Amino acid sequence: METQICKHLKLLIVKPADKYYCEECIKTESTWLHLRACQTCGAVLCCDSSPNQHASKHAAHTHHPVVISAEPDEYWAYCYPHDQMIDIDPY
């Protein structure tokens, strides 16, 4: 049985990251491991493997549902409310 893709990911128009640093970690002089780009507002924030988990906190606070990886050579999107991930076309 094939899983249905949620509405957030079905309607996704990818907006690539415009920076390569966590906007919140810079403010607090913290470090990050991997970056995610919010597909609603464009914020670039750190992943859940990072000490501060800013991307997840941003999604919970703003209800912005989808992020993409902002890492080089990673092409996927993730929907927080539906806990779904999809591969995205890099071109």
Contacts in CASP RR format, 6 or more apart in sequence:
PFRMAT RR
TARGET T0000
AUTHOR 0000-0000-0000
METHOD contacts of the structure
MODEL  1
METQICKHLKLLIVKPADKYYCEECIKTESTWLHLRACQTCGAVLCCDSS
PNQHASKHAAHTHHPVVISAEPDEYWAYCYPHDQMIDIDPY
3 84 0 8 1.000
5 84 0 8 1.000
5 86 0 8 1.000
6 79 0 8 1.000
6 81 0 8 1.000
6 82 0 8 1.000
6 84 0 8 1.000
8 65 0 8 1.000
8 66 0 8 1.000
8 79 0 8 1.000
8 81 0 8 1.000
8 82 0 8 1.000
9 66 0 8 1.000
9 77 0 8 1.000
9 79 0 8 1.000
9 82 0 8 1.000
9 84 0 8 1.000
9 86 0 8 1.000
12 39 0 8 1.000
12 66 0 8 1.000
12 77 0 8 1.000
12 88 0 8 1.000
14 39 0 8 1.000
14 68 0 8 1.000
14 77 0 8 1.000
14 88 0 8 1.000
14 89 0 8 1.000
15 37 0 8 1.000
15 39 0 8 1.000
15 42 0 8 1.000
15 68 0 8 1.000
16 37 0 8 1.000
16 68 0 8 1.000
16 70 0 8 1.000
17 35 0 8 1.000
17 37 0 8 1.000
17 42 0 8 1.000
17 44 0 8 1.000
17 68 0 8 1.000
17 70 0 8 1.000
18 42 0 8 1.000
18 44 0 8 1.000
19 44 0 8 1.000
20 35 0 8 1.000
20 44 0 8 1.000
20 70 0 8 1.000
21 32 0 8 1.000
21 35 0 8 1.000
21 44 0 8 1.000
22 30 0 8 1.000
22 32 0 8 1.000
22 35 0 8 1.000
22 44 0 8 1.000
22 45 0 8 1.000
22 46 0 8 1.000
22 50 0 8 1.000
22 52 0 8 1.000
22 54 0 8 1.000
23 43 0 8 1.000
23 44 0 8 1.000
23 45 0 8 1.000
23 54 0 8 1.000
24 30 0 8 1.000
24 45 0 8 1.000
24 46 0 8 1.000
24 52 0 8 1.000
24 54 0 8 1.000
25 31 0 8 1.000
25 32 0 8 1.000
25 46 0 8 1.000
25 50 0 8 1.000
25 52 0 8 1.000
25 54 0 8 1.000
28 52 0 8 1.000
30 51 0 8 1.000
30 52 0 8 1.000
31 50 0 8 1.000
31 51 0 8 1.000
32 46 0 8 1.000
32 47 0 8 1.000
32 50 0 8 1.000
32 51 0 8 1.000
32 52 0 8 1.000
32 54 0 8 1.000
33 46 0 8 1.000
33 47 0 8 1.000
33 49 0 8 1.000
33 50 0 8 1.000
34 46 0 8 1.000
34 47 0 8 1.000
34 49 0 8 1.000
34 50 0 8 1.000
34 69 0 8 1.000
34 70 0 8 1.000
34 71 0 8 1.000
35 44 0 8 1.000
35 45 0 8 1.000
35 46 0 8 1.000
35 47 0 8 1.000
35 55 0 8 1.000
35 69 0 8 1.000
35 70 0 8 1.000
35 71 0 8 1.000
36 44 0 8 1.000
36 45 0 8 1.000
36 46 0 8 1.000
36 47 0 8 1.000
36 55 0 8 1.000
36 67 0 8 1.000
36 68 0 8 1.000
36 69 0 8 1.000
36 70 0 8 1.000
36 78 0 8 1.000
37 43 0 8 1.000
37 44 0 8 1.000
37 67 0 8 1.000
37 68 0 8 1.000
37 69 0 8 1.000
37 70 0 8 1.000
38 44 0 8 1.000
38 45 0 8 1.000
38 55 0 8 1.000
38 58 0 8 1.000
38 59 0 8 1.000
38 62 0 8 1.000
38 64 0 8 1.000
38 66 0 8 1.000
38 67 0 8 1.000
39 64 0 8 1.000
39 65 0 8 1.000
39 66 0 8 1.000
39 67 0 8 1.000
39 68 0 8 1.000
39 77 0 8 1.000
40 62 0 8 1.000
40 64 0 8 1.000
40 65 0 8 1.000
40 66 0 8 1.000
41 62 0 8 1.000
41 64 0 8 1.000
43 58 0 8 1.000
44 70 0 8 1.000
45 54 0 8 1.000
45 55 0 8 1.000
45 57 0 8 1.000
45 58 0 8 1.000
45 67 0 8 1.000
46 52 0 8 1.000
46 53 0 8 1.000
46 54 0 8 1.000
46 55 0 8 1.000
47 53 0 8 1.000
47 55 0 8 1.000
48 55 0 8 1.000
48 56 0 8 1.000
55 67 0 8 1.000
56 80 0 8 1.000
58 64 0 8 1.000
59 65 0 8 1.000
59 67 0 8 1.000
59 80 0 8 1.000
60 80 0 8 1.000
65 79 0 8 1.000
65 80 0 8 1.000
65 81 0 8 1.000
65 82 0 8 1.000
66 77 0 8 1.000
66 78 0 8 1.000
66 79 0 8 1.000
66 80 0 8 1.000
67 77 0 8 1.000
67 78 0 8 1.000
67 80 0 8 1.000
68 76 0 8 1.000
68 77 0 8 1.000
68 78 0 8 1.000
68 88 0 8 1.000
69 75 0 8 1.000
69 76 0 8 1.000
69 77 0 8 1.000
75 87 0 8 1.000
75 88 0 8 1.000
75 89 0 8 1.000
75 90 0 8 1.000
76 85 0 8 1.000
76 86 0 8 1.000
76 87 0 8 1.000
76 88 0 8 1.000
77 85 0 8 1.000
77 86 0 8 1.000
77 88 0 8 1.000
78 84 0 8 1.000
78 85 0 8 1.000
79 85 0 8 1.000
END
